[in-house]
Amino acid sequence: MKKVIIILVVIIASATTTNLLAQGPPPPPAHDETGNQEGGRAPIGSGLFILIGLGAAYGGKKIYDMRKEKLEE
């Protein structure tokens, strides 16, 4: 019974905070505007590739260190 109460409290708390954090989409930019416009979309492709590359490099370094330790033993 104690686990059921804890699970219900967690579900209720997460449901209420999810509704409080929700935001509507930004308004579309008006016609004939130039320059920086609020509500635009930024490309995330290059940033995503950088993060994937850094993660792969970190994983490769960890594997290299583990192999090096294993050979020293």
Secondary structure, DSSP 8 states (H G I E B T S, - for coil): -HHHHHHHHHHHHHHHHHHHH---------TT--S--TT-----HHHHHHHHHHHHHHHHHHHHHHHHHHHH-
